Amino acid sequence: MNREKLSLAEKMGYGMGDAGCNMVGGAVKTRDRHVVKPMPRITPSCSSSL
């Protein structure tokens, strides 16, 4: 198995992609929490884990 080290540019690319995914995921969870929250018998903590 080839064990090449990643270049700084590749590390930064992976980091930026991960940060972008976290931002989109957070935005979707926040939107879903406000949309699902008014439904009866669904707590905000339950809706944020969906």
N, C-alpha and C positions, 0 to 999 in steps of 0.2 A: 504494500500500500504506500502511495506517495504522500509524504508528510511535508508538503511545502508550507511555508509560513505565508500568511496573508499580507499583502502590502497595506500601507496606511490608507490608500484610496479605497481599497476593498473593505477595510474595517469601517471606514467612515460611511461608505455606501450601505453596508448592512445596518449600521447604527441609525442612519437617516430613514431607511425603510422601516425599521422597527419602531422608531418614533412616530412615523406617519401612521402606521397601523394602530398604535396606541391612541393617537389623536382621533382617528376615525371611529375606533371602537368605543372610546369614551363619549363621543358625540352621539353615537347611535344609542348607547345605554342611557344617556341623559334624556334623549328624546323619548325613548320607550318608557322610561320611568314616568314621564309627565303624561304620556298617552294612556298607559295602562293603569296608573294610580287611581283614577276615579272609579274603576270597576270594583264592585263589591267583593269582599272576601279575598282580595289580593293585596298583600302588604307591599309597601315600597321595596323592602329588602328582597322579597320574593320576585318582584318584577325586574329588579336590577340584575338578578342572577340568571334570567332567562336568555 
